[in-house]
């Protein structure tokens, strides 16, 4: 996948967003929601049009003009190139590069090596911009980091360590788990189903025994049926797998 911004554009835009975080608090978000439009080597620098998603809410800022003091040392040029963003009522319009009258017509800004992105402080001193120390770590980077050896991710994204295999969600896994139940759970479950089956059999046979064999004394009390059903229901609802 081709990056949206060139490495140089990405580096200076990050630095500008950090430098202007007070004057244009929404600038970093606008950069992420923008696409480069027209790119032009002006001969004395560069111009990259930036098209911000029109569905993004208007920024709460009145800044209009060119802003920023970011510079970068670019291979083939004796002096650094200065970079500024153009804003119109707080909305990002373009990225400008100024080479201080150096001829840049032979420079391919899309691929040219660069280094030492820095800002100019109030005292006129150069301050190196170091993203790893300046910008907060993104949680997305943690998701992209592979797990250590012996670890992996389960079906729900949970980190699993050695000795903790992921849950089996394949078809038939419930049956496999039931076959691996502890003996006590198997016995209790079997008794529950046995009681339930016995009640069904007695309920069917009792009328037959009374009508055909004259066993009028044979009755199946309702209370017994209710209690037996409750007990069998509890036993058959035991966990289908032992706790991990």
Backbone as a ProteinNet text record, in pm:
[ID]
protein_1_A
[PRIMARY]
XXXXXXXXXXXXXXXXXXXXXXXXXXXXXXXXXXXXXXXXXXXXXXXXXXXXXXXXXXXXXXXXXXXXXXXXXXXXXXXXXXXXXXXXXXXXXXXXXXXXXXXXXXXXXXXXXXXXXXXXXXXXXXXXXXXXXXXXXXXXXXXXXXXXXXXXXXXXXXXXXXXXXXXXXXXXXXXXXXXXXXXXXXXXXXXXXXXXXXXXXXXXXXXXXXXXXXXXXXXXXXXXXXXXXXXXXXXXXXXXXXXX
[TERTIARY]
84.6	0	88.4	66.1	145.5	108.2	207.3	175.2	104.7	17.2	-55.2	40.3	127.4	224.3	363.8	448.7	588.1	653.6	766.4	833.5	865.3	907.9	939.6	813.8	705.8	581	533	537.3	490.2	570.1	702.5	788.6	764.8	757.1	742.5	600	500.1	362.9	346.1	407.6	402.5	466.8	581.1	649.4	567.6	506.8	424.6	299.9	237.8	118.9	154.6	273.2	314.8	349	419.9	459.1	337.1	235.3	118	0.3	27.4	-81.5	-165	-109.6	-187.1	-261.6	-195.3	-259	-362.7	-339.3	-431.8	-444.1	-522.8	-531	-579.5	-655.5	-713.2	-621.8	-503	-418	-376.8	-338.4	-297.5	-412	-533.7	-649.5	-678.5	-659.4	-681.6	-579.8	-457.1	-354.9	-395.7	-443.5	-483.5	-605.8	-689.8	-812.8	-797	-674.4	-651.7	-583.3	-591.2	-523.5	-444.4	-326	-250.3	-316	-320.1	-372.3	-257.7	-255.3	-149.6	-16.4	87	224.1	308.1	386.6	465.3	600.6	704.1	837.1	845.2	853.1	846.5	979.6	1085.2	1218.6	1289.7	1211.3	1269.3	1207.9	1164.6	1098.3	989.9	882.8	773.6	639.8	537	399.6	317.4	251.8	162.5	25.2	-73.5	-210.5	-264	-332.4	-388.4	-539.4	-607.5	-754.2	-808.2	-865.6	-919.6	-1061.2	-1095	-1229.7	-1333	-1420.6	-1519.2	-1624.3	-1636.3	-1732.5	-1679.6	-1552.1	-1493.8	-1544.6	-1583.6	-1633.3	-1531.5	-1580.7	-1491.9	-1410	-1279.6	-1195.9	-1234.5	-1219	-1251.7	-1127.9	-1092.6	-974.3	-990.9	-928.5	-936.8	-806.2	-709.4	-577.2	-586.2	-531.8	-528.2	-390.7	-327.5	-195.2	-99	32.5	136.7	191.7	207.7	249.2	353.1	445.3	542	684.6	777.4	920.1	1000.4	934.1	999.3	1097.3	1214.8	1317.3	1361.8	1416.6	1473.7	1598.7	1699	1822.6	1802.7	1809	1778.8	1905.1	1923	2042.5	2053.9	2173.3	2198.3	2182.8	2129.6	2113.4	2203.2	2271.3	2366.7	2297.7	2180.6	2106.5	1976	1925.2	1797.7	1683.4	1575.2	1452	1351.4	1286.3	1185.4	1048.3	964.7	830.3	726.6	614.4	501.4	371.9	269.8	136.4	57	-27.2	-118.4	-255.3	-307.6	-438.3	-532.2	-658.8	-761.7	-874.3	-882.2	-975.9	-960.4	-836.3	-806.5	-806.1	-854.2	-859.7	-731.5	-678.1	-553.7	-575.1	-487	-498.4	-381.3	-258.9	-142.3	-18.9	82.5	215	311	387.2	482.2	623.9	716.7	858.1	935.8	1027.8	1105	1253.9	1327.9	1467.7	1567.8	1520.6	1611.1	1693.4	1621.3	1679.7	1770.2	1769.6	1843.9	1760.1	1825.4	1755.5	1717.7	1588.4	1542.7	1484.8	1504.1	1441.1	1489.4	1610.4	1663.8	1634.5	1565.8	1537.4	1403.5	1402.8	1277.6	1233.2	1142.4	1102.3	1029.2	985.7	915.9	1012.2	1138.9	1232.8	1362.5	1384.6	1512.6	1538.4	1659.2	1690.9	1694.5	1654.8	1656.4	1687.3	1721.8	1752.2	1737.1	1749.1	1749	1631.5	1512.9	1395.5	1401	1398.2	1409.7	1319.6	1299.2	1218.4	1308.1	1258.4	1328.9	1252.9	1321.2	1253.3	1250.7	1196.6	1180.3	1314.6	1418.8	1551.2	1625.8	1562.2	1625.8	1718	1710	1793.4	1721.6	1799.1	1742.1	1714.3	1595.2	1555.2	1517.7	1594.9	1570.3	1434.4	1358.5	1228	1246.8	1219	1234.4	1097.1	1028.4	891.9	883.4	982.6	975.7	971.1	1032.5	1033.3	923.1	880.4	786.6	641.9	610.6	473.1	436.9	313.3	271.5	261.3	286.7	277.5	133.7	112.8	-22.1	-56.3	-178.3	-219.2	-220.1	-234.4	-237.7	-103.6	6.1	136.5	148.9	85.4	91.2	19.5	-88.7	-162.8	-83.1	6.3	84.4	212	244.5	365.9	341	422.7	399.6	419.9	342.7	358.1	491.2	541.9	668.5	661.7	779	785.4	708.9	631.6	554.7	418.2	388.4	258.4	186.2	55.5	-25.5	-157.5	-241.8	-370.9	-481.4	-581	-694.6	-799.6	-913.4	-1018	-1077	-1081.6	-1139.7	-1035.1	-910.8	-805.5	-727.8	-762.4	-692.1	-553.9	-457.8	-321.9	-314.9	-265.4	-256.3	-109.7	-77.7	58.8	79.8	204	232.1	145.1	92.9	9.9	-134.8	-170.9	-309.6	-358	-397.6	-442.1	-571.9	-595.4	-720.5	-839.7	-954.3	-1077	-1111.6	-1161.7	-1199.5	-1339.3	-1349.3	-1479.3	-1523.2	-1456.2	-1490.7	-1619.5	-1691.4	-1812.8	-1785.5	-1873.2	-1857.4	-1775.1	-1724.3	-1639.8	-1718.7	-1850.5	-1933.6	-1941.8	-1952.8	-1960.6	-1829.2	-1717.8	-1586.9	-1570.1	-1614.5	-1603	-1688.4	-1808.5	-1896.6	-1834.8	-1765.1	-1702.6	-1584.9	-1530.9	-1416.2	-1454.5	-1582.2	-1626.7	-1566.2	-1546.6	-1502.4	-1607.3	-1570.5	-1666	-1784.6	-1762.5	-1873.5	-1977.4	-1928.4	-2023.1	-2099.5	-2028.9	-2096.9	-2205.5	-2174.4	-2270.5	-2391.7	-2367.6	-2479.3	-2568.2	-2506.2	-2584.3	-2664.3	-2602.2	-2673.9	-2791.8	-2775.1	-2885.9	-2999.9	-2964	-3068	-3150.5	-3083	-3156.3	-3234.3	-3180.4	-3251.5	-3381.5	-3377.5	-3500.1	-3602.4	-3555.2	-3647	-3713.3	-3632.7	-3689.3	-3786.8	-3755.9	-3844.6	-3979.7	-3980	-4106.5	-4191.6	-4126.5	-4201.3	-4262.7	-4183.2	-4233.3	-4350.3	-4336.9	-4444.3	-4569.7	-4550.3	-4666.5	-4745.7	-4674.8	-4742.5	-4803.7	-4730.1	-4774.1	-4880.6	-4885.1	-4981.7	-5125.6	-5174.1	-5313.3	-5338.1	-5236.4	-5252.7	-5268.3	-5186.9	-5194.1	-5326.6	-5378.7	-5506.5	-5622.7	-5625	-5739.9	-5742.4	-5628.4	-5625.7	-5602	-5542.5	-5512.7	-5584.1	-5671.6	-5751.7	-5672.1	-5558.8	-5477.7	-5516.3	-5639.8	-5689.6	-5614.2	-5545.7	-5471.6	-5342.4	-5304.9	-5178	-5197.6	-5127.5	-5132.8	-4990.2	-4968.4	-4839.2	-4861.8	-4832.2	-4862	-4798.5	-4876.3	-4826.9	-4702.9	-4701.7	-4587.5	-4459.6	-4469.4	-4352	-4300.9	-4395.4	-4356.7	-4283.5	-4338	-4278.1	-4136.4	-4120.3	-3988.4	-3887.3	-3931.2	-3841.7	-3798	-3891.9	-3856.4	-3755	-3771.7	-3677.2	-3537.7	-3533	-3402.4	-3335.7	-3411.7	-3352.9	-3308.7	-3386.6	-3348	-3217.5	-3199	-3073.9	-2956.4	-2975	-2865	-2826.1	-2925.8	-2894.9	-2840.1	-2851.7	-2799.5	-2660.5	-2595.1	-2458.3	-2368.3	-2255.9	-2164.6	-2122.1	-2113.1	-2074.3	-1923	-1851.2	-1705.1	-1653.7	-1550.2	-1495.5	-1432.6	-1429.2	-1365.5	-1218.5	-1165.8	-1024.5	-933.6
-119.7	0	125.2	215.9	337.4	434.4	488.3	585.2	707.6	767.3	886.4	1004.6	1020.3	1128.9	1073.3	1155.6	1117.4	1120.3	1050.7	1053.2	1194.9	1282.7	1420.4	1494.4	1481.8	1547.6	1499.1	1367.2	1309.7	1363.5	1370	1413.4	1559.8	1646.6	1789.5	1821.3	1751.7	1774.6	1733.8	1623.7	1583.7	1690	1742	1845	1973.3	2011.9	2133.1	2118.3	2000.8	1977.8	1990	1941	1951.6	2095.7	2163.8	2302.6	2393.4	2370.9	2460.2	2405.2	2316.1	2251.8	2350.7	2468.1	2570	2661.1	2704.4	2794.6	2723.9	2596	2517.3	2378	2364.2	2235.5	2119.9	2151.6	2046.3	2007.5	2065.3	2045.4	1899.3	1832.7	1691.7	1606.2	1630.2	1555.6	1585.7	1711.5	1746.3	1677.7	1669	1600.8	1456	1389.1	1249.2	1233.8	1337.7	1330	1399	1415.4	1487.4	1398.9	1442	1376.7	1482.2	1445.3	1542.1	1561.5	1685.3	1716.2	1748.3	1868	1911.5	1917.6	1859.2	1870	1943.1	2040.2	2118.7	2154	2130.4	2179.2	2321	2420.4	2560.5	2612.4	2530.6	2577.1	2641.2	2688.5	2744.4	2677.6	2553.4	2480.9	2391.7	2376	2288.2	2341.7	2292.7	2324.3	2196.8	2157.5	2041.3	2086.3	2076	2108.6	1997.8	2034	1937.5	1951.7	1841.6	1842.1	1769.3	1843.4	1786.4	1736.5	1625.4	1569.6	1677	1704.4	1812.4	1779.9	1651.6	1614	1638.6	1676.1	1702.2	1836.7	1845.5	1973	2085.4	2205.7	2320.7	2340.3	2365.6	2383.9	2508.5	2501.1	2615.1	2703.7	2770.2	2857.6	2957.7	3074.6	3180.4	3200.5	3110.5	3128.4	3126.5	3231.2	3240.2	3291	3217.4	3256.5	3140.5	3171.4	3070.1	3062.3	2936.1	2917.2	2806.7	2822.9	2718.1	2760.1	2697	2726.2	2598.1	2495.1	2365.3	2372.4	2310.6	2301.6	2156.4	2123.3	1991.1	2004.2	1925	1921.1	1819.1	1864.3	1780.8	1755.4	1631.8	1590.6	1670	1723.6	1797.8	1947	1994.1	2137.7	2178.7	2289.3	2332.1	2387.7	2446.2	2503.4	2427.5	2427.5	2359.4	2425.5	2351.4	2401.1	2427	2542.3	2578.1	2531.8	2488.2	2439.1	2510.4	2544.2	2605.9	2548.9	2548.3	2510.5	2637	2629.4	2739.3	2705.3	2795.1	2776.6	2888.2	2854	2953.9	2934	3027.1	3016.5	2880.6	2843.9	2722	2595.7	2602.5	2483	2469.8	2348.1	2320.1	2330.2	2406.4	2427.8	2367.7	2388.6	2345	2338.3	2268.7	2264.7	2336.9	2431.8	2508.5	2479	2469.7	2456.4	2568.9	2631.5	2745.6	2714.5	2725.1	2681.8	2794.8	2915.3	3029.8	3055.3	3065.2	3099	2990.7	2871.9	2760.5	2700.6	2662.4	2605.4	2459.9	2429.8	2294.1	2220.6	2271.7	2210.4	2068	2034	1899.2	1807.2	1858.4	1779.2	1707.9	1577.6	1501.1	1490.1	1575.2	1580.6	1453.8	1371.9	1248.4	1142.3	1148	1040.5	1091	1220.4	1272.8	1238.3	1192.9	1167.9	1298.4	1291.8	1410.9	1366.8	1464.2	1434.2	1561.7	1546.3	1659.4	1754.4	1705.5	1792.9	1871	2004	2083.7	2206.7	2267.9	2388.4	2501.3	2623.9	2741.4	2795.1	2804.2	2851.4	3004	3059.8	3204.9	3277.6	3206.5	3267.9	3254.2	3194.4	3177.7	3058.4	2968.4	2849.6	2731	2642.3	2522.1	2418.5	2358.6	2254.4	2130.4	2023.2	1900.4	1841.6	1805	1742	1590.8	1527.4	1383.6	1323.5	1269.4	1217.9	1114.6	1025.9	919.7	977.1	1094.3	1155.9	1260.4	1318.9	1430.7	1386.6	1296.1	1255.7	1139.9	1136.5	1024.7	896.5	784.8	654.7	626.1	568.1	534.1	391.1	366	229.1	138.7	198	116.8	48.5	112.3	50.5	-77.1	-80.8	-199.8	-316.2	-286.1	-391.4	-447.1	-364.4	-409	-481.5	-476.5	-541.8	-690.1	-778.1	-922.4	-966.2	-1066.7	-1113.8	-1183	-1190.6	-1258.6	-1406.5	-1469.6	-1612.2	-1692	-1789.6	-1873	-1816.9	-1697.1	-1636	-1622.1	-1600.7	-1583.1	-1519.7	-1495.7	-1433.8	-1537.2	-1535.9	-1626	-1572.9	-1647.3	-1606	-1469.8	-1431.5	-1303.3	-1194.7	-1219.5	-1119.8	-1119.2	-1206.6	-1210.1	-1272.2	-1218	-1271.7	-1401.4	-1505.3	-1636.3	-1670.5	-1723.4	-1759.9	-1908.8	-1953.1	-2096.9	-2170.9	-2285.6	-2365.2	-2321	-2218.7	-2172	-2174.8	-2290.9	-2300.3	-2224.1	-2174	-2103	-2196.1	-2135	-2213.4	-2273.1	-2398.7	-2466.8	-2424.6	-2351	-2304.8	-2377.6	-2488	-2561.3	-2639.7	-2674.8	-2754.4	-2886.6	-2921.9	-3045.3	-3030	-2906.7	-2888.6	-2910.5	-2878.5	-2901.6	-3050.1	-3132.9	-3276.8	-3328.2	-3278.2	-3320.4	-3282.7	-3161.2	-3117.4	-3204.9	-3243	-3326.3	-3463.4	-3518.6	-3649	-3643.7	-3525.2	-3510.8	-3459.7	-3471.2	-3425.7	-3511	-3452	-3532	-3637.2	-3750.8	-3858.4	-3809.6	-3723.8	-3678.9	-3600.9	-3517	-3440.8	-3533.6	-3631.8	-3728.5	-3803.6	-3849.3	-3925.4	-3841.2	-3717.4	-3630.7	-3600.3	-3574.8	-3545.8	-3668.5	-3784.3	-3908	-3933.7	-3909.8	-3927.8	-3833	-3707.2	-3609.2	-3654.4	-3700.5	-3748.5	-3876.6	-3959.4	-4082.2	-4050.5	-3955.2	-3915.5	-3859.4	-3776.1	-3715.6	-3823.1	-3919.5	-4027.6	-4114.2	-4140.3	-4221.2	-4153.6	-4024.2	-3951.5	-3964.5	-3952.8	-3965.5	-4104.7	-4206	-4344.5	-4367.8	-4323.6	-4342.7	-4265.5	-4147.2	-4067.8	-4137	-4209.5	-4280.1	-4411.7	-4485.8	-4619.2	-4617.2	-4516.5	-4515.2	-4528	-4450	-4467.5	-4606.5	-4660	-4792.8	-4898.3	-4894.7	-4992	-4981.6	-4861	-4845.1	-4897.6	-4864	-4898.9	-5046.4	-5107	-5243	-5349.6	-5310.1	-5409.1	-5379.9	-5278.6	-5249.4	-5199.6	-5143.4	-5092	-4946.7	-4932.3	-4797	-4724.5	-4803.9	-4741.2	-4671	-4702.6	-4648.2	-4501.7	-4416.1	-4272.1	-4216	-4112.4	-4044.1	-3901.6	-3876	-3744.3	-3630.6	-3523	-3405.9	-3347.1	-3344.3	-3290.1	-3365.7	-3498.6	-3580.6	-3546.9	-3532.8	-3500.4	-3366.7	-3267.5	-3133.6	-3135	-3199.2	-3203.2	-3279.2	-3391.4	-3471.2	-3393.6	-3318.4	-3238.4	-3130.4	-3068.1	-2964.7	-3023.8	-3140.4	-3203.9	-3244.2	-3304.9	-3347.8	-3228.3	-3118.8	-2998.7	-2940.8	-2936	-2885.2	-2971.6	-3104	-3194.2	-3188.5	-3177.1	-3173.7	-3039.5	-2935.1	-2803.7	-2779.4	-2882.4	-2866.4	-2820.9	-2750	-2703	-2815.2	-2783.3	-2884.3	-2904.3	-2823.1	-2837.9	-2793	-2854.6	-2813.5	-2677.5	-2600.5	-2469	-2480.4	-2380.2	-2382.6	-2368.1
0	0	0	-93	-103.3	7.7	81.6	187.6	131.2	210.3	165.4	152.5	253.7	252.5	225.6	165.1	150.5	288.5	306.4	437.6	485.5	393.9	432.1	477.3	399.7	438	574.5	596	722.4	840.5	823.4	932.6	968.5	868.9	899.4	944.3	893	938.2	1084.3	1124.5	1265.7	1353.6	1308.9	1386.9	1392.9	1282.3	1279.7	1367.7	1363.8	1447.3	1594.9	1631.9	1771.9	1807.8	1719.2	1747.3	1760	1677.5	1672.9	1753	1847.8	1922.8	2002.4	2036.2	2108.3	2012.5	1905.3	1808.8	1723.4	1693.9	1611.2	1672.1	1780.7	1852.4	1765.6	1660.6	1576.7	1460.4	1454.7	1336.7	1318.7	1427	1415.2	1361.6	1409.5	1360.2	1215.1	1173.8	1033.9	942.7	988.7	908.8	884.5	989.6	975.6	886.4	878.4	798	663.1	617.2	491.4	388.5	264.2	152.7	76.6	27.3	-53	-189.1	-232.6	-365.4	-460	-512.1	-603.1	-529.7	-589.3	-538.7	-644.4	-595.8	-693.2	-634.7	-713.9	-681.4	-736.5	-648.8	-691.3	-743.2	-733	-769.9	-652.9	-558.1	-436.4	-315.2	-333.3	-225.5	-279.9	-200.9	-245	-198.1	-262.7	-223.9	-236.8	-127	-128.5	-81.6	-169.9	-133.4	-42.8	63.8	158.4	161.6	131.5	124.5	247.1	338.5	461.9	436.3	497.9	486.6	516.8	421	437	542.8	577.3	681.5	821.1	831.2	963.1	1015.1	1142.7	1197.5	1180.5	1162.4	1145.8	1272.9	1260	1378.4	1455.8	1585.5	1671.8	1684.4	1575.4	1572.9	1459.9	1476.8	1376.5	1302.2	1324.2	1263.4	1111.9	1047.9	902.4	860.8	768.1	722.5	724.3	722.5	727.1	869.7	919.6	1058.3	1067.1	1163.8	1193.5	1168.3	1241.6	1225.8	1199.6	1149.3	1130.4	1013.9	1032.5	927.8	915.2	800	778.1	692.2	727.8	649.3	538.2	412.6	296.8	216	177.8	103.2	-27	-51.3	-174.2	-159.5	-48	-24.9	91.5	75.1	177.8	301.1	283.6	396.4	417.5	541.4	568.2	491.9	478.6	417.5	528.1	523.6	623.4	576.4	671.5	638.5	724.3	659.9	729.1	673.5	757.1	709.5	681.8	582.3	552.7	610	692.1	754.7	710.8	699.3	670.2	771.2	866.2	978.6	1048.8	1069.3	1142.6	1058.3	934.7	850.3	768.2	763.8	692.6	542.2	475.7	331.8	255.8	305.6	228.5	317.7	267.4	328.1	233.8	289	209.3	255.5	160.7	191.5	126.4	202.2	152.1	166.6	57.4	55	73.9	109	126.3	-0.8	-113.9	-244.8	-302.9	-246.2	-306.6	-419.1	-527.7	-642.4	-610.2	-609.6	-576.2	-696.5	-816.4	-933	-956	-913.3	-934.2	-815.7	-715.8	-595.4	-611	-591.4	-589.8	-443.2	-403.2	-262.4	-216.9	-310.4	-272.6	-222.8	-268.5	-234.5	-172.8	-168.1	-123.2	24.3	58	199.5	278	404.4	489.4	632.3	714.7	854.2	936.3	1066.3	1159.4	1137	1159.6	1161.5	1292.8	1284.1	1406.3	1399.4	1516.2	1528.9	1576.1	1562.1	1610.7	1731.6	1847.5	1968.3	1972.6	2080	2091.4	2095.4	2138.1	2143.2	2011.2	1911.3	1782.1	1773.9	1871.6	1874.8	1809.7	1750.6	1689.4	1797.6	1790.5	1885.9	1805.8	1822.9	1747.2	1783.2	1681.6	1704	1704.3	1818.9	1834.9	1867	1766.5	1788.7	1899.4	1911.2	2012.1	2152.3	2173.7	2306.6	2321.9	2209.5	2215.3	2207.1	2113.1	2091.2	2182.6	2236.8	2321.8	2240.3	2307.5	2240.1	2202.6	2085.4	2039.2	2078.8	2134.1	2166	2043.8	1923.2	1801.8	1777.8	1822.7	1803.8	1884.6	2004.5	2087.5	2019.5	1947.7	1879.4	1762.1	1704.5	1590.3	1632.2	1764.3	1812.6	1830.2	1769.1	1783.6	1927.4	1974.2	2112	2131	2257.9	2282.8	2247.8	2237	2206.1	2311	2263.9	2356.2	2387.5	2335.8	2359.2	2226.5	2236.3	2116.2	2153.2	2052.1	2073.6	2053.1	2144.5	2135	2039.8	2022.6	1928.3	1961.2	2090.7	2129.6	2144.1	2101.1	2107.1	2236.5	2331.1	2458.1	2441.4	2515.8	2509.1	2587.4	2522.4	2585.4	2606.3	2724.4	2757.1	2746.5	2770.5	2766.4	2867.3	2826.4	2916.9	2920	2841.3	2837.6	2693.8	2644.9	2505.4	2485.6	2365.4	2339.3	2347.3	2378.4	2387.2	2252.1	2253.8	2130.2	2091.3	1980.3	1933.1	1807.4	1772.7	1651.7	1672.6	1562	1575.1	1646.7	1740.6	1814.5	1939.8	1966.9	2085.2	2213.1	2213.1	2331.9	2363.1	2258.3	2279.2	2335.8	2279.9	2330.1	2475.7	2511.7	2650.8	2742.1	2692.9	2775.4	2800.7	2700.1	2717.3	2814.2	2835.9	2924.2	3062.2	3099.6	3231.3	3342.1	3462.7	3577.1	3612.1	3674.5	3708	3790.6	3889.7	3975	3894.3	3802.4	3720.8	3627.6	3569.5	3483.1	3560.4	3683.6	3763.1	3797.4	3844.1	3882.3	3762.4	3649.9	3529.3	3487.3	3494.1	3459.1	3550.8	3681.7	3776.9	3743.8	3708.5	3674.4	3555.5	3450.1	3333.3	3365.8	3454.4	3494.7	3566.3	3661.4	3733.1	3636.4	3546.3	3449.7	3363.5	3318.3	3237.4	3316.4	3444.3	3528.3	3546.9	3565.5	3581.6	3456.3	3339.3	3213.6	3201.9	3234.3	3224.2	3319.3	3444.9	3543	3504.3	3449.3	3408.1	3298.9	3209.9	3101.5	3149.8	3236.3	3277.1	3385.8	3471.7	3583.4	3536.2	3438.4	3391.8	3333.5	3262.8	3203.7	3311.9	3417	3526.6	3602.1	3616.9	3688.7	3605.4	3474.9	3391.5	3353.5	3323.6	3271.8	3378.8	3489.5	3593.2	3724	3722.8	3840.6	3959.3	3935	4044.9	4073.2	4127.5	4152	4263	4345.4	4455.2	4408.2	4279.8	4230.4	4190.5	4259.3	4231.2	4229.2	4149.5	4144.5	4194.7	4322.8	4381.3	4302.3	4290.6	4217.2	4283.7	4414.8	4486.9	4455.6	4445.9	4413.2	4273.6	4180.6	4043	4039.1	4109.4	4108.1	4166.6	4282.7	4347.2	4261.1	4204.1	4121.6	3997.3	3938.2	3821.6	3856.5	3972.3	4015.1	4032.7	4102.9	4126.8	3996	3908.4	3781.1	3698	3703.1	3629.6	3678.6	3810.8	3868	3826	3833.9	3802	3654.6	3567.2	3423.7	3377.9	3464.2	3427.9	3483.3	3531.2	3580.8	3466.9	3498	3391.9	3300.8	3173.4	3075.2	3068.7	3136.9	3139.8	3273.3	3324.7	3453.3	3442.8	3552.5	3549.1	3517.5	3444	3402.2	3523.5
[MASK]
++++++++++++++++++++++++++++++++++++++++++++++++++++++++++++++++++++++++++++++++++++++++++++++++++++++++++++++++++++++++++++++++++++++++++++++++++++++++++++++++++++++++++++++++++++++++++++++++++++++++++++++++++++++++++++++++++++++++++++++++++++

